Amino acid sequence: MSTLLEVEKQLAALSPRDRAELVQRVTCELAGTVPGIESTPGVCGGEACIAGTRIPVWLLERARQLGSSEADLLRAYSTLRAQDLVNAWTYVRMHGDEIEQQIRENEEP
């Protein structure tokens, strides 16, 4: 059986919500962008941030690496929404090397 046929079978088994998330992920990866994430020259050094905030994606990822849960992050940053974290994790998945570099640069003494 071809890979495409296998994927079609798995897709049929997904809930409508999971299918919608999958479509969003594939669309983002093909476009190379993530909704809700922006990089603006002169704001946070041009690093990727949650749109409309100065909360860098690398900071959220580092907090997650250190054991913070999504609930912890939502409590710590009252302006964040759950969708912002979904967008951030999508960005991390697509740009992992960039995020790891930013973590290193921002943690250097």
C-alpha positions in Angstrom: 0.0 0.0 0.0 1.3 3.4 -0.9 2.1 6.0 1.8 -0.6 8.3 0.4 -3.3 5.6 0.8 -2.1 5.0 4.4 -2.3 8.7 5.2 -5.8 8.9 3.7 -7.0 6.0 5.9 -5.5 7.7 9.0 -7.0 11.0 8.0 -10.5 9.4 7.8 -10.0 8.2 11.4 -9.3 11.6 12.8 -11.9 13.8 14.5 -12.9 17.0 12.6 -10.9 19.0 15.2 -7.8 16.9 14.6 -8.2 17.2 10.8 -8.5 21.0 11.1 -5.3 21.1 13.2 -3.5 18.9 10.7 -4.5 21.1 7.8 -3.3 24.2 9.7 0.1 22.5 10.4 0.6 21.4 6.8 -0.4 24.9 5.5 2.0 26.6 7.9 4.8 24.3 6.9 4.2 24.8 3.2 4.0 28.6 3.6 6.9 28.8 6.1 4.8 31.0 8.4 2.8 30.6 11.5 -0.3 32.7 12.2 0.0 34.7 15.4 3.8 34.8 15.3 5.6 37.9 14.1 9.1 39.1 13.8 9.4 42.9 13.7 12.8 44.6 13.3 13.5 46.7 16.4 11.1 44.8 18.6 12.8 42.2 20.8 15.8 42.2 18.5 13.6 41.0 15.6 13.1 37.6 17.3 9.8 35.8 16.7 7.2 36.9 19.3 3.6 36.2 20.0 1.7 38.7 17.8 0.9 42.0 19.5 3.2 41.2 22.5 6.8 41.3 23.3 6.8 37.7 24.4 9.5 35.9 22.4 8.8 32.3 21.3 12.3 31.3 22.6 11.3 32.4 26.1 8.2 30.2 26.1 10.1 27.2 24.7 12.8 27.6 27.3 10.2 27.7 30.1 8.7 24.6 28.7 12.1 22.9 28.6 12.6 23.8 32.2 9.3 22.1 33.2 6.6 24.9 33.0 3.3 23.5 31.9 1.0 25.4 29.5 -1.2 26.3 32.4 1.8 27.8 34.2 2.6 29.9 31.1 -1.0 31.1 30.8 -1.0 32.1 34.4 2.4 33.8 34.2 1.5 35.8 31.0 -2.0 37.0 31.4 -2.3 38.2 27.8 -1.5 34.8 26.3 -4.3 32.6 25.0 -4.1 28.8 24.5 -4.0 29.4 20.8 -0.9 31.5 21.2 0.9 28.5 22.7 -0.2 26.3 19.9 1.2 28.8 17.4 4.4 29.1 19.4 4.9 25.3 19.5 4.3 25.1 15.8 6.9 27.8 15.2 9.4 25.9 17.4 8.7 22.7 15.5 9.4 24.5 12.2 12.3 26.7 13.3 13.9 24.6 16.1 17.5 25.5 15.2 16.7 29.2 15.3 14.9 28.9 18.6 17.8 26.9 20.2 20.3 29.6 19.0 18.2 32.3 20.5 18.0 30.4 23.8 21.8 30.1 23.9 22.3 33.7 23.0 19.9 35.0 25.6 21.3 32.8 28.4 24.9 33.7 27.9 26.3 35.8 30.8 
